[in-house]
Amino acid sequence: MKLRLLPLLSLLLLPLAARALDVVTTTEGLAALSREVGGDRVKVQSLSRGIQDPHFVDANPTLAVRLRQADLLVDVGLDLEIGWLPPLVNQSRNGAIQPGGARRFTAASAVNVLEVPHGPVDRSMGDLHPAGNPHFLSDPRRARKVAEGLAQKLAALDPAGAASYRQRLADFERRLDADEARWRAELAPEKGRKVIPHHNSFTYFLDWAGLQAAGYLEPKPGVAPPPSHLAELVGVAKAQGVKAILLENFYDRKSADVVARHTGAKVVPLPGDVGGTPEARSYEAYVDQLVKLVAAAVK
């Protein structure tokens, strides 16, 4: 047994600069940004899949093992992972990745957060996030801020790679500049159009794209819509000319289909994250697919 442990112990004792940093992220979107900035100086694993609802991930003990060996944990924050990440971090016995630890980077700390509730928050308001909406990675402006924060964090953990992280960040931002110009041109004719999302997952995307939410399928975050709410939405959609109902492809679409059947609006299943569809293989491919699907639906 002792002989079998020797290779692992030898690996852990290597200086960080001599091996790739073991980066664990909570979502595929954060994993994609970590790979963009880290390149071959990092080895990245995500605890959730892009086809999953990130609010609900099975806290499997094997995920705690991944965290035990992590050189850096990257999480979204704003309580997105409140139901499953804290117990995994505790089980990992990796003190450096605890909240505020030297090897923890919470992406929300790098962005301007929207939909921060005013006043007390309780369960009667649904699954409301007390510190604000955590679904900010669908906005390229905020993804850029997260990438910048990641580059700084990786450079602090691996000073020998600082120049590489800076160069890769610059390359990513240069590509994102060109992408954004193309995406904005595609969305410009549709500016001001109204849509109905299932959940408030696309608040940041709509803000960036110049689109507006006329209402939500969920009457409150995380609460299934009763028939009375769907009937109200049908009236809203007809009055405001809503052409698209947006929902991540991991949600049941029955409620969306009801509203669509009575209004003529299109139901548009979207990837919820990088990896949410076979085409959304990178951060840029993910946003590219969001832009194409939404722009086509609201014309």
C-alpha positions as CSV (number, residue, x, y, z in Angstrom):
1,M,0.0,0.0,0.0
2,K,2.8,2.4,1.0
3,L,4.5,1.7,-2.3
4,R,1.3,2.5,-4.3
5,L,1.0,5.9,-2.5
6,L,4.5,7.0,-3.3
7,P,3.8,8.3,-6.9
8,L,0.9,10.4,-5.6
9,L,2.9,11.8,-2.7
10,S,5.8,12.6,-5.0
11,L,3.3,14.5,-7.3
12,L,1.9,16.5,-4.4
13,L,5.4,17.4,-3.2
14,L,6.4,18.8,-6.6
15,P,6.7,22.6,-6.8
16,L,3.6,24.1,-8.5
17,A,5.8,25.6,-11.2
18,A,7.0,22.1,-12.1
19,R,3.5,20.7,-12.8
20,A,0.2,21.9,-14.1
21,L,-2.0,23.5,-11.5
22,D,-5.0,21.4,-10.6
23,V,-8.0,23.7,-11.0
24,V,-11.5,22.6,-10.1
25,T,-14.5,24.7,-11.1
26,T,-18.1,24.4,-10.2
27,T,-19.5,25.0,-13.7
28,E,-18.4,24.3,-17.3
29,G,-18.4,28.0,-18.1
30,L,-15.8,28.7,-15.4
31,A,-13.8,25.7,-16.6
32,A,-13.8,27.1,-20.1
33,L,-12.5,30.5,-18.9
34,S,-9.9,28.8,-16.8
35,R,-8.6,26.9,-19.8
36,E,-8.5,30.0,-21.9
37,V,-6.3,31.8,-19.4
38,G,-4.4,28.9,-18.0
39,G,-3.5,27.0,-21.2
40,D,-1.2,24.0,-20.6
41,R,-0.1,25.4,-17.2
42,V,-3.5,24.2,-15.7
43,K,-5.4,21.0,-15.6
44,V,-9.1,21.9,-15.2
45,Q,-12.1,19.8,-14.1
46,S,-15.7,21.0,-13.6
47,L,-17.9,19.6,-10.8
48,S,-21.1,20.0,-12.9
49,R,-22.0,19.5,-16.5
50,G,-23.3,22.1,-18.9
51,I,-26.5,20.0,-19.4
52,Q,-27.2,20.2,-15.6
53,D,-29.1,22.8,-13.6
54,P,-26.2,24.3,-11.5
55,H,-28.5,24.9,-8.6
56,F,-28.9,21.1,-8.1
57,V,-25.8,19.0,-8.3
58,D,-25.4,15.6,-6.7
59,A,-22.8,16.1,-3.9
60,N,-21.1,12.8,-4.7
61,P,-18.1,11.9,-2.5
62,T,-15.9,11.5,-5.5
63,L,-16.3,15.3,-6.1
64,A,-14.9,15.8,-2.6
65,V,-11.8,13.8,-3.6
66,R,-11.3,16.1,-6.6
67,L,-11.4,19.1,-4.3
68,R,-9.0,17.5,-1.8
69,Q,-6.3,17.6,-4.5
70,A,-7.2,21.0,-5.9
71,D,-4.6,23.8,-6.2
72,L,-7.5,26.2,-6.9
73,L,-11.3,26.1,-6.6
74,V,-13.2,28.5,-8.8
75,D,-16.9,29.0,-7.9
76,V,-19.7,31.3,-9.1
77,G,-20.8,32.5,-5.7
78,L,-24.0,34.4,-4.8
79,D,-25.3,31.2,-3.3
80,L,-25.7,29.5,-6.7
81,E,-24.0,26.4,-5.3
82,I,-25.3,26.8,-1.7
83,G,-27.1,23.4,-1.8
84,W,-24.1,21.2,-2.7
85,L,-20.7,22.9,-2.7
86,P,-20.2,23.7,1.1
87,P,-20.6,20.1,2.2
88,L,-18.2,19.0,-0.5
89,V,-15.6,21.6,0.5
90,N,-15.9,20.5,4.1
91,Q,-15.5,16.9,3.2
92,S,-12.4,17.6,1.1
93,R,-10.3,18.7,4.2
94,N,-8.5,21.1,1.9
95,G,-8.4,24.2,4.1
96,A,-7.0,26.5,1.4
97,I,-10.2,26.3,-0.7
98,Q,-12.5,27.3,2.1
99,P,-14.4,30.6,1.4
100,G,-11.8,33.4,1.6
101,G,-9.0,30.9,1.4
102,A,-5.8,31.5,-0.5
103,R,-6.7,28.9,-3.2
104,R,-10.3,30.0,-3.7
105,F,-11.5,32.4,-6.4
106,T,-15.2,33.3,-6.4
107,A,-16.1,34.7,-9.8
108,A,-18.9,37.0,-8.5
109,S,-16.2,39.0,-6.7
110,A,-15.1,40.3,-10.2
111,V,-18.4,41.5,-11.6
112,N,-21.1,44.1,-11.1
113,V,-24.1,42.1,-9.8
114,L,-27.7,42.7,-10.9
115,E,-31.0,42.0,-9.1
116,V,-29.7,42.4,-5.6
117,P,-32.8,42.3,-3.4
118,H,-33.7,45.2,-1.1
119,G,-34.9,44.4,2.4
120,P,-35.3,41.0,4.1
121,V,-35.4,37.8,2.0
122,D,-37.4,34.7,3.0
123,R,-38.8,31.5,1.5
124,S,-42.1,33.2,0.6
125,M,-40.1,35.0,-2.2
126,G,-39.1,31.7,-3.8
127,D,-35.5,30.6,-4.4
128,L,-34.3,34.2,-4.4
129,H,-30.5,34.7,-4.1
130,P,-30.0,37.3,-1.2
131,A,-26.7,38.7,-2.7
132,G,-28.0,39.0,-6.3
133,N,-28.5,37.1,-9.5
134,P,-25.6,34.6,-10.0
135,H,-26.2,33.9,-13.8
136,F,-23.8,36.5,-15.1
137,L,-21.6,34.4,-17.4
138,S,-24.0,34.7,-20.3
139,D,-22.8,38.4,-20.5
140,P,-19.4,38.6,-22.4
141,R,-18.6,41.8,-20.5
142,R,-18.7,40.0,-17.2
143,A,-17.0,36.9,-18.5
144,R,-14.1,39.2,-19.5
145,K,-13.9,40.5,-15.9
146,V,-13.9,36.9,-14.6
147,A,-11.1,36.0,-17.0
148,E,-9.1,39.0,-15.8
149,G,-9.6,37.9,-12.1
150,L,-8.6,34.4,-13.0
151,A,-5.4,35.5,-14.6
152,Q,-4.4,37.5,-11.5
153,K,-5.2,34.6,-9.2
154,L,-3.3,32.1,-11.3
155,A,-0.3,34.4,-11.5
156,A,-0.4,34.7,-7.7
157,L,-0.3,30.9,-7.3
158,D,2.2,30.4,-10.1
159,P,4.4,33.5,-10.5
160,A,6.6,31.7,-13.1
161,G,3.6,31.5,-15.4
162,A,2.4,35.2,-14.9
163,A,3.6,36.3,-18.4
164,S,1.9,33.3,-20.0
165,Y,-1.4,34.1,-18.2
166,R,-1.2,37.7,-19.2
167,Q,-0.6,36.8,-22.9
168,R,-3.4,34.2,-23.0
169,L,-5.8,36.7,-21.4
170,A,-4.8,39.3,-24.0
171,D,-5.4,36.8,-26.8
172,F,-8.8,35.8,-25.4
173,E,-9.9,39.5,-25.0
174,R,-8.8,40.3,-28.5
175,R,-10.9,37.4,-29.9
176,L,-13.8,38.5,-27.7
177,D,-13.6,42.0,-29.0
178,A,-14.1,40.7,-32.6
179,D,-16.8,38.3,-31.4
180,E,-18.7,41.1,-29.6
181,A,-18.7,43.4,-32.6
182,R,-20.2,40.5,-34.8
183,W,-22.7,39.5,-32.1
184,R,-23.9,43.1,-31.5
185,A,-24.3,43.7,-35.3
186,E,-26.5,40.5,-35.4
187,L,-28.6,41.6,-32.4
188,A,-28.9,45.4,-33.3
189,P,-32.0,45.1,-35.5
190,E,-33.8,43.3,-32.6
191,K,-33.0,45.8,-29.9
192,G,-35.9,46.4,-27.5
193,R,-37.7,43.2,-28.4
194,K,-39.4,41.4,-25.5
195,V,-39.1,37.8,-24.5
196,I,-40.4,35.5,-21.7
197,P,-37.6,33.5,-20.0
198,H,-38.4,30.5,-17.8
199,H,-36.1,31.5,-15.0
200,N,-34.2,34.7,-14.4
201,S,-31.1,32.9,-15.8
202,F,-30.8,35.3,-18.8
203,T,-31.1,38.6,-17.1
204,Y,-27.4,39.5,-17.9
205,F,-27.6,38.2,-21.5
206,L,-30.8,40.3,-22.1
207,D,-29.1,43.4,-20.6
208,W,-26.1,43.0,-22.8
209,A,-28.1,42.1,-25.9
210,G,-30.6,45.1,-25.5
211,L,-33.6,42.8,-25.1
212,Q,-36.2,42.9,-22.4
213,A,-38.1,40.3,-20.3
214,A,-41.9,40.9,-20.4
215,G,-42.4,38.3,-17.6
216,Y,-41.2,34.9,-16.4
217,L,-42.7,31.5,-16.6
218,E,-41.8,31.1,-13.0
219,P,-44.0,33.4,-10.8
220,K,-41.1,33.4,-8.3
221,P,-37.6,32.0,-8.8
222,G,-37.7,28.2,-8.5
223,V,-41.5,28.1,-8.2
224,A,-43.5,26.1,-10.9
225,P,-46.2,28.2,-12.6
226,P,-49.8,27.6,-11.8
227,P,-52.4,27.8,-14.6
228,S,-53.5,31.3,-13.4
229,H,-50.0,32.6,-14.0
230,L,-49.7,31.0,-17.4
231,A,-53.1,32.6,-18.4
232,E,-51.7,36.0,-17.2
233,L,-48.6,35.5,-19.3
234,V,-50.6,34.7,-22.4
235,G,-52.2,38.2,-22.0
236,V,-48.9,39.8,-21.4
237,A,-47.3,38.1,-24.5
238,K,-50.2,39.1,-26.8
239,A,-50.2,42.7,-25.5
240,Q,-46.4,43.2,-25.8
241,G,-45.8,41.2,-29.0
242,V,-43.6,38.6,-27.4
243,K,-42.1,36.3,-30.0
244,A,-39.9,34.0,-28.0
245,I,-40.0,32.0,-24.8
246,L,-36.5,31.2,-23.6
247,L,-35.6,28.3,-21.4
248,E,-32.4,26.3,-20.7
249,N,-32.7,22.9,-22.3
250,F,-32.6,21.1,-18.9
251,Y,-36.0,22.5,-18.0
252,D,-39.3,20.8,-18.7
253,R,-41.0,22.8,-21.6
254,K,-44.6,21.9,-20.9
255,S,-45.5,25.3,-19.4
256,A,-43.6,27.1,-22.2
257,D,-45.6,25.1,-24.8
258,V,-48.9,26.1,-23.2
259,V,-48.0,29.8,-23.5
260,A,-46.7,29.3,-27.0
261,R,-49.8,27.5,-28.2
262,H,-52.0,30.4,-27.2
263,T,-49.8,33.2,-28.4
264,G,-47.9,32.0,-31.4
265,A,-44.5,32.7,-29.7
266,K,-41.7,30.2,-30.3
267,V,-40.2,28.1,-27.5
268,V,-36.4,28.4,-27.7
269,P,-34.4,25.8,-25.8
270,L,-31.0,27.2,-25.0
271,P,-27.7,25.8,-23.6
272,G,-27.5,26.8,-20.0
273,D,-23.7,26.8,-20.0
274,V,-20.7,25.8,-22.0
275,G,-21.3,22.1,-22.9
276,G,-25.0,22.6,-22.8
277,T,-25.2,21.5,-26.4
278,P,-22.7,19.7,-28.6
279,E,-22.0,23.0,-30.4
280,A,-21.3,25.0,-27.2
281,R,-17.8,23.6,-26.8
282,S,-16.1,26.8,-25.7
283,Y,-17.2,30.1,-24.1
284,E,-17.3,31.8,-27.4
285,A,-19.2,29.0,-29.1
286,Y,-21.7,29.1,-26.2
287,V,-22.4,32.8,-26.5
288,D,-22.4,32.4,-30.3
289,Q,-25.2,29.9,-30.1
290,L,-27.2,32.0,-27.6
291,V,-27.0,35.0,-30.0
292,K,-28.0,33.0,-33.1
293,L,-30.9,31.2,-31.5
294,V,-32.4,34.2,-29.8
295,A,-31.9,36.6,-32.7
296,A,-33.6,34.2,-35.1
297,A,-36.5,33.7,-32.7
298,V,-37.3,37.4,-32.0
299,K,-37.2,38.6,-35.6
